[in-house]
């Protein structure tokens, strides 16, 4: 289950339902009151009609970025209450190897035949011929997205 305002990474060029790309976009306070209470105008905006989402990019080489080879489909029926990863979700991993079911985001080519579900999410966004191969993102190509819905994070 996602926390409201939680930020994750994803290999697709869109954010699943209930999430928004962290691209600095302005959003209306009246549509996202709880998120505004959490982040305010930290990332921009005047706090009257709207506020800005963070603008983030994946340029931190200190972590290994990994992509989910399986998981929940990030479609229009996806829910922020899903407790498992999205297919194509990208996460930071503090070790030098990806865990089972994940692959390092190093721009490598995969065959569509063996990874058809993941191909349906990322397509040829990161390369490949789209007939037999597609590429995984290099960690610098990933997109951050922020939860617009979810559990309000309690303070300790």
ChimeraX attribute file (.defattr): number of C-alpha atoms within 10 A of each C-alpha:
attribute: neighborCount
match mode: 1-to-1
recipient: residues
	/A:1	12
	/A:2	22
	/A:3	17
	/A:4	20
	/A:5	23
	/A:6	17
	/A:7	18
	/A:8	18
	/A:9	24
	/A:10	27
	/A:11	29
	/A:12	24
	/A:13	15
	/A:14	16
	/A:15	20
	/A:16	22
	/A:17	16
	/A:18	18
	/A:19	23
	/A:20	20
	/A:21	23
	/A:22	21
	/A:23	16
	/A:24	15
	/A:25	16
	/A:26	15
	/A:27	16
	/A:28	15
	/A:29	18
	/A:30	11
	/A:31	11
	/A:32	14
	/A:33	12
	/A:34	17
	/A:35	21
	/A:36	21
	/A:37	10
	/A:38	13
	/A:39	15
	/A:40	19
	/A:41	17
	/A:42	14
	/A:43	14
	/A:44	17
	/A:45	18
	/A:46	11
	/A:47	14
	/A:48	10
	/A:49	11
	/A:50	21
	/A:51	24
	/A:52	23
	/A:53	26
	/A:54	21
	/A:55	14
	/A:56	14
	/A:57	15
	/A:58	15
	/A:59	11
	/A:60	11
	/A:61	9
	/A:62	10
	/A:63	14
	/A:64	18
	/A:65	28
	/A:66	28
	/A:67	28
	/A:68	24
	/A:69	20
	/A:70	17
	/A:71	15
	/A:72	16
	/A:73	19
	/A:74	20
	/A:75	12
	/A:76	9
	/A:77	10
	/A:78	14
	/A:79	19
	/A:80	20
	/A:81	12
	/A:82	11
	/A:83	10
	/A:84	11
	/A:85	18
	/A:86	20
	/A:87	23
	/A:88	28
	/A:89	26
	/A:90	27
	/A:91	23
	/A:92	18
	/A:93	15
	/A:94	11
	/A:95	11
	/A:96	10
	/A:97	13
	/A:98	18
	/A:99	12
	/A:100	8
	/A:101	11
	/A:102	19
	/A:103	17
	/A:104	23
	/A:105	23
	/A:106	17
	/A:107	17
	/A:108	16
	/A:109	16
	/A:110	17
	/A:111	15
	/A:112	20
	/A:113	11
	/A:114	11
	/A:115	14
	/A:116	16
	/A:117	17
	/A:118	24
	/A:119	23
	/A:120	14
	/A:121	20
	/A:122	21
	/A:123	22
	/A:124	17
	/A:125	17
	/A:126	18
	/A:127	16
	/A:128	19
	/A:129	12
	/A:130	14
	/A:131	10
	/A:132	13
	/A:133	20
	/A:134	25
	/A:135	23
	/A:136	28
	/A:137	28
	/A:138	17
	/A:139	26
	/A:140	15
	/A:141	20
	/A:142	24
	/A:143	23
	/A:144	26
	/A:145	25
	/A:146	24
	/A:147	23
	/A:148	20
	/A:149	21
	/A:150	19
	/A:151	14
	/A:152	14
	/A:153	12
	/A:154	6
	/A:155	4
	/A:156	3
